[in-house]
Amino acid sequence: MAKQSDIDIARAFDKASDTDRARVLVDRIWPRGISKADLGHDDWLKDIAPTTELRKWFNHDPDKWGEFRNRYLHELAGNTDAVDRCLAWCRAGPVTFLFAAKDREHNHAVVLRDYLKQRLTGDTT
């Protein structure tokens, strides 16, 4: 089982580190300007991303961050298949979830990482 600290997030545009971590894209839309070969990813879990409606509503507005976080957590709670797939990656070993947003502090990958860390706390599987 992966430790909580074994979940990182990074922009899809960042250079991959030399560690042997799994790299999983967690955006619904493929990042512009990056080929699938160049991303160097192990999986693309587009269904874990916020719904298109929520993403468009948020529009990366930091003033909406608290409400976005709450709405996305609600979506995650009802998205068991995609959450289980993310948890499987986390349990297999260190993982980095990739996102395309420019804002490193106000994006869905931050919420997802924190949510999964909480789910893994006390995990006995």
Backbone as JSON, one array per atom type, in Angstrom:
{
  "sequence": "MAKQSDIDIARAFDKASDTDRARVLVDRIWPRGISKADLGHDDWLKDIAPTTELRKWFNHDPDKWGEFRNRYLHELAGNTDAVDRCLAWCRAGPVTFLFAAKDREHNHAVVLRDYLKQRLTGDTT",
  "N": [[0.84, -1.2, 0.0], [0.5, 2.22, -0.76], [2.01, 5.01, 0.86], [0.6, 7.94, 2.36], [2.13, 10.15, 1.59], [3.0, 9.44, -0.85], [1.58, 10.35, -2.99], [1.66, 12.62, -5.45], [1.25, 15.74, -7.22], [1.42, 17.28, -10.42], [2.01, 19.66, -13.02], [1.05, 18.9, -16.32], [2.73, 19.91, -18.18], [5.16, 20.15, -16.97], [8.54, 19.03, -16.72], [9.15, 15.58, -16.59], [10.11, 13.91, -13.61], [13.01, 12.01, -12.6], [12.3, 9.86, -11.09], [10.83, 6.63, -10.47], [7.93, 6.76, -10.61], [4.45, 6.21, -11.01], [2.65, 7.89, -13.56], [-0.2, 9.66, -13.96], [-2.66, 11.03, -15.9], [-5.18, 13.26, -15.0], [-7.11, 14.85, -16.12], [-10.07, 15.81, -17.89], [-9.94, 16.66, -20.48], [-7.53, 16.41, -23.05], [-4.27, 17.78, -22.59], [-3.4, 20.74, -24.28], [-1.07, 20.96, -26.95], [0.67, 18.94, -26.21], [1.9, 15.83, -27.09], [0.68, 12.44, -26.96], [2.77, 10.65, -26.76], [4.82, 12.29, -25.8], [4.0, 13.03, -23.25], [4.48, 10.98, -21.46], [2.99, 9.23, -19.79], [1.24, 6.87, -17.67], [-1.41, 6.23, -17.52], [-4.69, 7.47, -18.32], [-7.09, 8.96, -16.68], [-9.77, 10.16, -17.31], [-12.38, 10.26, -16.39], [-12.29, 10.88, -13.71], [-12.02, 13.52, -13.43], [-13.49, 16.8, -12.82], [-16.92, 17.36, -13.73], [-17.85, 18.6, -16.97], [-19.63, 20.71, -16.78], [-19.17, 21.66, -14.13], [-16.46, 22.34, -14.3], [-16.52, 24.39, -16.25], [-18.11, 26.25, -14.89], [-16.48, 26.9, -12.68], [-14.14, 27.91, -13.94], [-11.47, 28.45, -13.33], [-11.38, 30.43, -11.35], [-10.15, 31.88, -8.57], [-11.73, 33.01, -6.55], [-13.95, 31.44, -6.47], [-13.08, 29.13, -5.39], [-13.53, 27.75, -2.86], [-16.26, 26.94, -3.03], [-16.11, 25.5, -5.42], [-14.4, 23.42, -4.63], [-16.02, 22.12, -2.7], [-18.18, 21.29, -4.35], [-16.85, 19.61, -6.16], [-15.85, 17.64, -4.45], [-18.28, 16.5, -3.73], [-19.0, 15.43, -6.21], [-16.95, 13.53, -6.46], [-17.58, 11.79, -4.37], [-19.77, 10.48, -5.41], [-18.72, 9.11, -7.53], [-17.71, 6.4, -7.71], [-16.46, 4.33, -9.27], [-14.39, 5.61, -10.79], [-12.94, 6.77, -8.69], [-12.13, 4.46, -7.35], [-10.4, 3.41, -9.27], [-8.36, 5.33, -9.24], [-7.52, 5.02, -6.58], [-6.49, 2.46, -6.76], [-4.17, 2.87, -8.27], [-2.78, 4.41, -6.4], [-2.45, 2.59, -4.31], [-0.77, 0.78, -5.5], [1.73, 1.89, -5.61], [4.06, 4.71, -5.55], [2.64, 7.65, -6.99], [2.05, 10.15, -9.45], [-0.23, 12.58, -10.11], [-1.29, 14.14, -12.99], [-2.06, 17.37, -14.28], [-3.47, 20.03, -16.27], [-3.98, 22.7, -15.71], [-2.99, 26.11, -15.15], [-2.79, 27.31, -12.65], [-1.38, 26.23, -9.79], [-2.31, 25.86, -7.24], [-5.07, 26.12, -7.08], [-6.82, 24.0, -8.32], [-8.39, 21.04, -9.67], [-6.81, 18.76, -9.22], [-5.48, 19.17, -6.82], [-7.57, 18.99, -4.97], [-8.37, 16.36, -5.5], [-6.03, 14.88, -4.83], [-5.89, 15.42, -2.02], [-8.33, 14.34, -1.2], [-7.98, 11.62, -1.87], [-5.78, 10.97, -0.25], [-6.99, 11.21, 2.23], [-8.88, 9.15, 2.03], [-7.15, 6.97, 1.94], [-6.07, 6.95, 4.47], [-5.89, 4.91, 7.14], [-6.61, 2.82, 5.55], [-7.08, -0.55, 4.86], [-6.79, -2.27, 2.78]],
  "CA": [[0.0, 0.0, 0.0], [1.24, 3.47, -0.82], [1.86, 5.93, 1.97], [-0.06, 9.19, 1.96], [3.07, 11.06, 0.95], [3.35, 8.89, -2.15], [0.72, 10.95, -4.0], [2.08, 13.96, -5.83], [0.58, 16.32, -8.38], [2.32, 18.09, -11.24], [1.46, 20.11, -14.29], [1.38, 18.03, -17.44], [3.77, 20.59, -18.94], [6.42, 20.05, -16.25], [9.41, 17.93, -17.11], [9.01, 14.43, -15.7], [11.27, 13.65, -12.77], [13.67, 10.73, -12.9], [11.83, 8.8, -10.19], [9.97, 5.66, -11.15], [6.56, 6.92, -10.13], [3.41, 6.16, -12.03], [2.17, 9.22, -13.96], [-1.59, 9.48, -14.39], [-3.36, 12.26, -16.27], [-6.5, 13.28, -14.37], [-7.94, 15.87, -16.78], [-11.08, 15.3, -18.82], [-9.53, 17.07, -21.82], [-6.09, 16.26, -23.24], [-3.58, 19.08, -22.56], [-3.02, 21.28, -25.59], [0.34, 21.09, -27.28], [1.47, 17.8, -25.75], [1.5, 14.58, -27.72], [0.57, 11.34, -26.0], [4.11, 10.09, -26.57], [5.66, 13.21, -25.03], [3.55, 13.18, -21.86], [5.12, 9.95, -20.63], [2.01, 8.87, -18.76], [0.89, 5.46, -17.55], [-2.86, 6.06, -17.65], [-5.47, 8.71, -18.44], [-8.36, 8.74, -15.99], [-10.55, 11.37, -17.58], [-13.65, 10.24, -15.65], [-12.11, 11.37, -12.34], [-12.01, 14.99, -13.49], [-14.79, 17.43, -12.61], [-17.79, 17.38, -14.9], [-17.66, 19.76, -17.84], [-20.44, 21.79, -16.22], [-18.48, 22.22, -12.96], [-15.21, 22.95, -14.79], [-16.85, 25.67, -16.89], [-18.6, 27.17, -13.86], [-15.32, 27.35, -11.9], [-13.35, 28.75, -14.85], [-10.2, 28.76, -12.66], [-11.55, 31.67, -10.59], [-9.82, 31.61, -7.17], [-12.82, 33.45, -5.68], [-14.92, 30.35, -6.43], [-12.35, 27.94, -4.98], [-14.2, 27.01, -1.78], [-17.46, 26.3, -3.56], [-15.67, 24.48, -6.4], [-13.89, 22.29, -3.86], [-17.17, 21.4, -2.14], [-18.92, 20.64, -5.43], [-16.05, 18.52, -6.72], [-15.87, 16.56, -3.44], [-19.59, 15.85, -3.87], [-18.91, 14.61, -7.41], [-16.08, 12.39, -6.17], [-18.3, 10.86, -3.51], [-20.69, 9.71, -6.24], [-17.99, 8.6, -8.69], [-16.94, 5.33, -7.08], [-15.61, 3.59, -10.2], [-13.19, 6.38, -11.09], [-12.18, 6.89, -7.44], [-11.49, 3.15, -7.12], [-9.26, 3.28, -10.2], [-7.29, 6.18, -8.7], [-7.01, 4.38, -5.37], [-5.69, 1.3, -7.18], [-2.85, 3.4, -8.61], [-2.15, 4.83, -5.15], [-2.08, 1.4, -3.54], [0.27, 0.05, -6.22], [3.02, 2.54, -5.37], [4.07, 6.17, -5.71], [1.94, 8.12, -8.18], [1.92, 11.59, -9.68], [-1.4, 12.93, -10.92], [-0.97, 15.24, -13.89], [-3.15, 18.27, -14.63], [-3.01, 21.04, -17.22], [-4.27, 24.06, -15.24], [-1.82, 26.94, -14.84], [-2.79, 27.59, -11.22], [-0.97, 25.01, -9.09], [-2.96, 25.77, -5.93], [-6.53, 26.12, -7.22], [-7.22, 23.12, -9.42], [-9.03, 19.82, -9.18], [-5.83, 17.76, -8.78], [-5.24, 19.44, -5.4], [-8.71, 18.41, -4.26], [-8.31, 14.91, -5.69], [-4.93, 14.37, -4.0], [-6.27, 15.49, -0.61], [-9.42, 13.39, -1.03], [-7.43, 10.26, -1.9], [-4.98, 10.79, 0.96], [-7.93, 10.98, 3.33], [-9.43, 7.81, 1.83], [-6.11, 5.98, 2.23], [-5.78, 6.94, 5.89], [-6.57, 3.79, 7.79], [-6.97, 1.84, 4.52], [-6.54, -1.86, 5.19], [-6.72, -3.14, 1.61]],
  "C": [[0.88, 1.25, 0.0], [1.0, 4.28, 0.45], [1.2, 7.21, 1.45], [0.88, 10.11, 1.19], [3.46, 10.6, -0.45], [2.42, 9.38, -3.27], [1.19, 12.37, -4.24], [1.18, 14.45, -6.96], [1.6, 17.17, -9.12], [1.58, 18.54, -12.49], [1.92, 19.17, -15.39], [2.53, 18.61, -18.26], [5.13, 20.58, -18.24], [7.23, 18.88, -16.78], [9.25, 16.8, -16.09], [10.28, 14.26, -14.88], [11.84, 12.28, -13.12], [13.22, 9.6, -11.98], [10.94, 7.83, -10.97], [8.58, 5.64, -10.52], [5.61, 6.71, -11.3], [2.96, 7.59, -12.31], [0.8, 9.05, -14.6], [-2.21, 10.84, -14.67], [-4.78, 12.21, -15.71], [-7.37, 14.41, -14.91], [-8.92, 15.2, -17.73], [-10.67, 15.56, -20.26], [-8.01, 16.94, -21.92], [-5.42, 17.63, -23.26], [-3.12, 19.51, -23.95], [-1.52, 21.32, -25.75], [1.24, 19.96, -26.81], [0.98, 16.55, -26.47], [1.42, 13.49, -26.66], [1.93, 10.71, -25.74], [4.97, 10.97, -25.67], [5.24, 13.33, -23.56], [4.21, 12.15, -20.95], [4.23, 9.53, -19.49], [1.73, 7.37, -18.79], [-0.6, 5.21, -17.74], [-3.47, 7.45, -17.8], [-6.83, 8.42, -17.85], [-9.24, 9.97, -16.12], [-11.84, 11.42, -16.78], [-13.52, 10.71, -14.21], [-12.15, 12.89, -12.29], [-13.41, 15.55, -13.21], [-15.62, 17.37, -13.89], [-17.53, 18.65, -15.71], [-18.42, 20.96, -17.28], [-19.73, 22.46, -15.04], [-17.2, 22.93, -13.4], [-15.49, 24.32, -15.41], [-17.34, 26.69, -15.87], [-17.42, 27.76, -13.07], [-14.43, 28.29, -12.71], [-12.05, 29.25, -14.21], [-10.23, 30.1, -11.92], [-11.27, 31.38, -9.11], [-10.91, 32.03, -6.19], [-13.89, 32.36, -5.53], [-14.32, 29.06, -5.84], [-13.08, 27.11, -3.91], [-15.42, 26.26, -2.27], [-17.11, 25.24, -4.59], [-15.21, 23.22, -5.66], [-15.05, 21.45, -3.3], [-17.95, 20.64, -3.22], [-18.16, 19.45, -6.01], [-15.98, 17.35, -5.73], [-17.19, 15.8, -3.51], [-19.59, 14.95, -5.11], [-18.06, 13.36, -7.15], [-16.8, 11.34, -5.33], [-19.26, 9.97, -4.3], [-20.03, 9.03, -7.44], [-17.1, 7.43, -8.27], [-16.03, 4.57, -8.04], [-14.31, 4.33, -10.48], [-12.32, 6.55, -9.84], [-11.45, 5.57, -7.15], [-10.29, 2.94, -8.03], [-8.09, 4.13, -9.73], [-6.68, 5.54, -7.45], [-6.15, 3.17, -5.71], [-4.28, 1.75, -7.56], [-2.09, 3.78, -7.34], [-1.66, 3.63, -4.33], [-0.94, 0.62, -4.19], [1.67, 0.64, -5.98], [2.93, 4.03, -5.59], [3.43, 6.58, -7.04], [1.98, 9.64, -8.23], [0.72, 11.8, -10.58], [-1.08, 14.2, -11.69], [-2.22, 16.05, -14.23], [-2.6, 19.35, -15.54], [-3.19, 22.47, -16.73], [-2.99, 24.81, -14.9], [-1.68, 27.18, -13.34], [-2.51, 26.29, -10.46], [-1.68, 24.81, -7.75], [-4.47, 25.65, -6.01], [-6.92, 25.31, -8.45], [-7.71, 21.8, -8.85], [-8.04, 18.76, -8.7], [-5.48, 17.94, -7.31], [-6.34, 18.79, -4.57], [-8.65, 16.89, -4.32], [-7.22, 14.3, -4.81], [-5.33, 14.33, -2.52], [-7.38, 14.48, -0.3], [-8.88, 11.95, -0.96], [-6.55, 9.99, -0.68], [-5.88, 10.5, 2.16], [-8.53, 9.58, 3.22], [-8.43, 6.72, 2.2], [-5.73, 5.91, 3.71], [-6.58, 5.81, 6.54], [-7.02, 2.72, 6.82], [-6.32, 0.51, 4.87], [-6.48, -2.79, 4.01], [-5.36, -3.14, 1.0]]
}
